[in-house]
Amino acid sequence: MESVGMDFMKAEEKVVRLRKYLKDLQLDAFIIPSEDAHQSEYVANCDQRRQFISDFTGSAGFAVVTQQEALLWTDGRYFLQAEKELDPKVWKLMRMLEDKSMEDWLVDCFIAESPQTVRSIGMDGRFISVASFKRLERILQDKCPSCASLVLLPIGEENLVDKVWGKHKPPIPKSLVFLHSEEYAGESVKSKLARVRESMAKNHCNLLIVSALDEVAWLFNLRGSDVEYNPVFLSYAIITETQSLLFMDSSRLEKEAQQSLKEQNIQTIPYENIFQVLQEKAKDCIVWLDKNKGNMALYQVCQNAPCKKIVENPCPISWFKAVKNEKEVQGAKEAHVRDAVALITYFAWLEHQVVVEQQKPTECEAADILDSLRSKQSLFVSLSFPTISSVGSNAAIIHYRPNPKDCKRVDNEHIYLCDSGGQYRDGTTDVTRTLHFGVPSQREKECYTRVLKSHIQMDTAIFPKGTSGLALDCLTRAPLWKVGLDYRHGTGHGVGSFLNVHEGPQSISFRPSASEVALEPNMLVTDEPGYYEDGVFGIRIENVLLVKSVKTPNQFGGKPYFGFEHITFVPMENRLIDLNLLTDEELAWINRYHEECWNKVSPHLKDEKAFKWLQEKTCPLSK
């Protein structure tokens, strides 16, 4: 994410100022999550509070500041990045799943220092989910019921980090909000609202709060650009049995969007009025608020209304959105073919520059070329995330973003990893390829081939209905585990339809949440195993897969069986493949895949170098 209004104050001064505000409110600690009021993974510039206070730019993590310490927790994707970005004199990095969790640290270290004193731990209820708050509350009550109290800032009070940020804090975005036509959405707003209300009736709820930005955008067939790379806009929605309320600045709606809302009798209300209106509407209602996406401020308002009951189940829109309709599936497939044209043209250009012209473009220069090529494809809107263009040791930083000040140059001696994607009107793409433009070492070839074997393992998996992403994550890692290799990120995530590139509820991951959702036909997921040697190289291979029904000779228990169809068509790097490590079936898969790449993409290539590059890369391999 772009760093706006971040660099005017040193790390130590920011923390010192925050501690002053903690003292004023008699708080012993303050928790600063990454998320905004909608529990978004990627947030608008004005909501990058954790990034501002810590200088850590990764999308995941949270900070805790006390009068003595400042700690930042993040996951394995960002360990190396956090080490580079955090000021070690001010901040301590806490590695998730390796160091103490935040809850355990608060109990075992912070509170244990002074067990006779009640510690006040503050947070802003707008930026913490109901589930996260209740989990922390439960742990503190179980382990130290009389030693700690959780304090939520009063609704409407200025966030403490915002006070430190002051006049440098970016303004609230006001991008144009436009209609996502049924040509690409594949379903009318009327139909979507009917499905939502049917689900509300089944769950005996008469008011649904829609908090997640992508769910609001999906429901009303609207898109915006308030969050960089994500076509969403700051908004809430309240759906009752008879009303549909959309909380946003109506002046931002383009004419077609205004007309669409008017036709469906959808009322627009200023964004900042959500708490006031909810206080009125929730009274005596059974309210549905997703505990993972709804924030504590919304929850408090519902309790105070008072409502009859709060149902905390996952929002039904999350599931509706994840299972793509025919139009969305077709759009995703077509978007990936166009995206492949840009990527193949780029890789051909880059290899020609390095091998033939003996040039060494920087990671940033290379990324700019790819971004330009993508922007020329039809129906292109924006990138789906910042392009990861990484050489050698930088490729070991999982979510690396090149900086013109210190980025490496692409050469024929080191691995080059490129993870990139685009937002198109008809779909969202996310593709990673690892290449080498010279003679790779045997170690690099072995590691690449092991990752490729894992990639194939998931692509070819067949599994019964009810299988979760947790099971598939284990299956995918098996070829790496056999030789003692692994990676610190999930194997795959859902992908939106001209929406967020990271979409739930489905995921392919080792995290417990991946066990809660079974895969269903017409879901999109990524297949992206990897391997990273810190300070040396990184490898990742990523395709987008469509879940589909498959016919099997048997159907144990009468269950249907599912498999995958890959919709990404960019060839693998044959220089990095050790054929001796492949089974005959795996080699046959690679040759079939390359044939598909050629057949689907070559008719659309206009660049002669790209055509020849694809031709060479898709020639059949043999032992």
URVEN-V539991 format. One record per residue. N is the residue number from 1. SS is DSSP state (helix for helix, strand for strand, loop for the rest). PSI is psi in whole degrees, 0 to 359 (NA if undefined). Layout:
[[N SS PSI] [N SS PSI]]
This chain:
[[1 loop 148] [2 loop 135] [3 loop 103] [4 loop 128] [5 loop 33] [6 loop 331] [7 loop 13] [8 loop 352] [9 loop 140] [10 loop 158] [11 helix 315] [12 helix 319] [13 helix 321] [14 helix 316] [15 helix 321] [16 helix 316] [17 helix 320] [18 helix 320] [19 helix 327] [20 helix 316] [21 helix 327] [22 helix 316] [23 helix 320] [24 helix 325] [25 loop 6] [26 loop 42] [27 loop 139] [28 loop 340] [29 strand 156] [30 strand 131] [31 strand 130] [32 strand 102] [33 strand 169] [34 loop 334] [35 loop 162] [36 loop 195] [37 loop 350] [38 loop 10] [39 loop 37] [40 loop 144] [41 loop 314] [42 loop 133] [43 loop 162] [44 loop 159] [45 helix 322] [46 helix 347] [47 helix 11] [48 loop 57] [49 helix 314] [50 helix 323] [51 helix 317] [52 helix 312] [53 helix 332] [54 helix 340] [55 loop 4] [56 loop 124] [57 loop 359] [58 loop 159] [59 loop 348] [60 loop 141] [61 loop 173] [62 strand 156] [63 strand 151] [64 strand 126] [65 strand 126] [66 strand 184] [67 loop 342] [68 loop 332] [69 loop 160] [70 strand 119] [71 strand 147] [72 strand 126] [73 strand 136] [74 strand 169] [75 loop 179] [76 helix 339] [77 helix 336] [78 helix 8] [79 helix 308] [80 helix 320] [81 helix 316] [82 helix 322] [83 helix 324] [84 helix 325] [85 helix 331] [86 loop 141] [87 loop 110] [88 loop 343] [89 loop 342] [90 loop 318] [91 loop 146] [92 strand 128] [93 strand 129] [94 strand 117] [95 strand 117] [96 loop 139] [97 loop 358] [98 loop 316] [99 loop 178] [100 loop 142] [101 loop 165] [102 helix 317] [103 helix 316] [104 helix 322] [105 helix 316] [106 helix 320] [107 helix 309] [108 helix 332] [109 helix 304] [110 helix 305] [111 helix 324] [112 helix 339] [113 helix 327] [114 helix 72] [115 loop 343] [116 loop 352] [117 loop 136] [118 loop 120] [119 strand 130] [120 strand 118] [121 strand 115] [122 strand 155] [123 strand 161] [124 loop 116] [125 helix 339] [126 helix 338] [127 helix 14] [128 loop 135] [129 strand 160] [130 helix 317] [131 helix 316] [132 helix 318] [133 helix 313] [134 helix 325] [135 helix 314] [136 helix 318] [137 helix 316] [138 helix 317] [139 helix 317] [140 helix 322] [141 helix 323] [142 helix 320] [143 helix 330] [144 helix 68] [145 loop 334] [146 loop 8] [147 loop 351] [148 strand 148] [149 strand 139] [150 strand 131] [151 strand 118] [152 strand 131] [153 loop 141] [154 loop 140] [155 loop 130] [156 loop 343] [157 loop 143] [158 loop 135] [159 loop 143] [160 helix 324] [161 helix 323] [162 helix 325] [163 helix 321] [164 helix 318] [165 helix 318] [166 helix 221] [167 helix 347] [168 helix 350] [169 loop 129] [170 loop 153] [171 loop 162] [172 loop 131] [173 loop 151] [174 loop 57] [175 loop 160] [176 loop 135] [177 strand 124] [178 strand 163] [179 strand 134] [180 loop 100] [181 loop 158] [182 helix 339] [183 helix 324] [184 helix 326] [185 helix 325] [186 loop 1] [187 loop 142] [188 loop 159] [189 helix 322] [190 helix 315] [191 helix 319] [192 helix 316] [193 helix 323] [194 helix 319] [195 helix 321] [196 helix 315] [197 helix 327] [198 helix 318] [199 helix 321] [200 helix 317] [201 helix 319] [202 helix 330] [203 loop 10] [204 loop 39] [205 loop 145] [206 loop 9] [207 strand 126] [208 strand 128] [209 strand 122] [210 strand 112] [211 loop 324] [212 loop 133] [213 helix 320] [214 helix 333] [215 helix 322] [216 helix 313] [217 helix 317] [218 helix 314] [219 helix 318] [220 helix 8] [221 loop 51] [222 strand 154] [223 strand 156] [224 loop 201] [225 loop 39] [226 loop 330] [227 strand 123] [228 loop 131] [229 loop 355] [230 strand 119] [231 loop 59] [232 loop 174] [233 loop 150] [234 loop 121] [235 loop 160] [236 strand 167] [237 strand 147] [238 strand 125] [239 strand 125] [240 strand 185] [241 loop 337] [242 loop 347] [243 loop 149] [244 strand 112] [245 strand 128] [246 strand 119] [247 strand 104] [248 loop 168] [249 loop 107] [250 helix 340] [251 helix 345] [252 helix 350] [253 strand 129] [254 loop 166] [255 helix 317] [256 helix 323] [257 helix 318] [258 helix 315] [259 helix 319] [260 helix 315] [261 helix 321] [262 helix 318] [263 helix 329] [264 loop 8] [265 loop 42] [266 loop 123] [267 strand 132] [268 strand 137] [269 strand 142] [270 loop 139] [271 helix 317] [272 helix 353] [273 helix 6] [274 helix 315] [275 helix 320] [276 helix 313] [277 helix 320] [278 helix 322] [279 helix 321] [280 helix 315] [281 helix 328] [282 loop 346] [283 loop 124] [284 loop 15] [285 loop 157] [286 strand 110] [287 strand 138] [288 strand 115] [289 loop 113] [290 loop 120] [291 loop 338] [292 loop 343] [293 loop 340] [294 loop 141] [295 strand 166] [296 helix 333] [297 helix 317] [298 helix 317] [299 helix 316] [300 helix 318] [301 helix 317] [302 helix 318] [303 helix 320] [304 helix 347] [305 loop 311] [306 loop 152] [307 loop 167] [308 loop 320] [309 strand 151] [310 strand 119] [311 strand 124] [312 loop 15] [313 loop 161] [314 loop 141] [315 loop 133] [316 helix 334] [317 helix 328] [318 helix 316] [319 helix 315] [320 helix 317] [321 helix 325] [322 helix 326] [323 loop 105] [324 loop 146] [325 loop 178] [326 helix 318] [327 helix 317] [328 helix 321] [329 helix 313] [330 helix 320] [331 helix 318] [332 helix 317] [333 helix 315] [334 helix 322] [335 helix 321] [336 helix 330] [337 helix 315] [338 helix 320] [339 helix 322] [340 helix 324] [341 helix 315] [342 helix 315] [343 helix 316] [344 helix 320] [345 helix 321] [346 helix 310] [347 helix 324] [348 helix 316] [349 helix 313] [350 helix 317] [351 helix 321] [352 helix 318] [353 helix 315] [354 helix 315] [355 helix 314] [356 helix 308] [357 loop 346] [358 loop 38] [359 loop 160] [360 loop 79] [361 loop 149] [362 strand 164] [363 helix 320] [364 helix 316] [365 helix 318] [366 helix 314] [367 helix 322] [368 helix 322] [369 helix 314] [370 helix 316] [371 helix 322] [372 helix 317] [373 helix 320] [374 helix 318] [375 helix 342] [376 loop 353] [377 loop 147] [378 loop 146] [379 loop 12] [380 strand 138] [381 strand 310] [382 strand 177] [383 strand 159] [384 loop 350] [385 loop 165] [386 loop 134] [387 loop 129] [388 strand 105] [389 strand 106] [390 strand 137] [391 strand 137] [392 helix 239] [393 helix 333] [394 helix 332] [395 helix 342] [396 helix 348] [397 loop 107] [398 loop 316] [399 loop 49] [400 loop 142] [401 loop 118] [402 loop 144] [403 loop 128] [404 loop 335] [405 loop 328] [406 loop 18] [407 loop 159] [408 loop 173] [409 strand 143] [410 loop 131] [411 loop 187] [412 loop 14] [413 loop 343] [414 loop 155] [415 loop 145] [416 strand 122] [417 strand 130] [418 strand 118] [419 strand 120] [420 strand 168] [421 loop 169] [422 strand 155] [423 strand 117] [424 strand 156] [425 loop 332] [426 loop 3] [427 strand 169] [428 strand 136] [429 loop 157] [430 loop 111] [431 strand 136] [432 strand 134] [433 strand 144] [434 strand 126] [435 strand 166] [436 loop 131] [437 loop 13] [438 loop 228] [439 loop 105] [440 loop 157] [441 loop 163] [442 helix 325] [443 helix 316] [444 helix 319] [445 helix 317] [446 helix 313] [447 helix 318] [448 helix 315] [449 helix 323] [450 helix 319] [451 helix 319] [452 helix 319] [453 helix 320] [454 helix 319] [455 helix 314] [456 helix 323] [457 helix 317] [458 helix 317] [459 helix 323] [460 loop 4] [461 loop 141] [462 loop 132] [463 strand 152] [464 strand 156] [465 loop 137] [466 loop 354] [467 loop 134] [468 strand 170] [469 helix 337] [470 helix 317] [471 helix 318] [472 helix 330] [473 helix 315] [474 helix 315] [475 helix 317] [476 helix 321] [477 helix 345] [478 helix 314] [479 helix 330] [480 helix 317] [481 helix 326] [482 loop 333] [483 loop 17] [484 loop 25] [485 loop 161] [486 loop 181] [487 loop 153] [488 loop 28] [489 loop 168] [490 loop 164] [491 loop 334] [492 strand 162] [493 strand 161] [494 strand 161] [495 loop 135] [496 loop 172] [497 loop 97] [498 loop 50] [499 loop 205] [500 loop 138] [501 loop 334] [502 loop 112] [503 strand 139] [504 strand 187] [505 strand 348] [506 strand 147] [507 strand 158] [508 strand 101] [509 loop 162] [510 loop 350] [511 loop 143] [512 helix 328] [513 helix 336] [514 helix 341] [515 helix 350] [516 helix 346] [517 loop 124] [518 strand 145] [519 loop 145] [520 loop 153] [521 loop 144] [522 loop 9] [523 loop 149] [524 strand 135] [525 strand 156] [526 strand 156] [527 strand 97] [528 loop 64] [529 loop 163] [530 strand 179] [531 strand 139] [532 strand 124] [533 strand 109] [534 loop 130] [535 loop 3] [536 loop 294] [537 strand 168] [538 strand 148] [539 strand 133] [540 strand 141] [541 loop 125] [542 strand 125] [543 strand 160] [544 strand 133] [545 strand 147] [546 strand 126] [547 strand 134] [548 strand 159] [549 strand 143] [550 strand 152] [551 loop 131] [552 loop 153] [553 loop 331] [554 loop 162] [555 loop 80] [556 helix 130] [557 helix 10] [558 helix 11] [559 loop 143] [560 loop 157] [561 strand 148] [562 strand 162] [563 strand 200] [564 strand 153] [565 strand 118] [566 strand 141] [567 loop 8] [568 loop 136] [569 loop 73] [570 loop 126] [571 loop 158] [572 loop 166] [573 loop 103] [574 helix 338] [575 helix 333] [576 helix 1] [577 loop 126] [578 loop 101] [579 helix 333] [580 helix 341] [581 helix 353] [582 loop 143] [583 loop 166] [584 helix 323] [585 helix 320] [586 helix 319] [587 helix 319] [588 helix 323] [589 helix 314] [590 helix 315] [591 helix 322] [592 helix 318] [593 helix 316] [594 helix 325] [595 helix 319] [596 helix 317] [597 helix 314] [598 helix 312] [599 helix 323] [600 helix 327] [601 helix 323] [602 helix 322] [603 helix 342] [604 helix 357] [605 loop 128] [606 loop 343] [607 loop 126] [608 helix 319] [609 helix 319] [610 helix 319] [611 helix 312] [612 helix 322] [613 helix 313] [614 helix 322] [615 helix 316] [616 helix 319] [617 helix 340] [618 loop 9] [619 loop 140] [620 loop 140] [621 loop 149] [622 loop 152] [623 loop NA]]
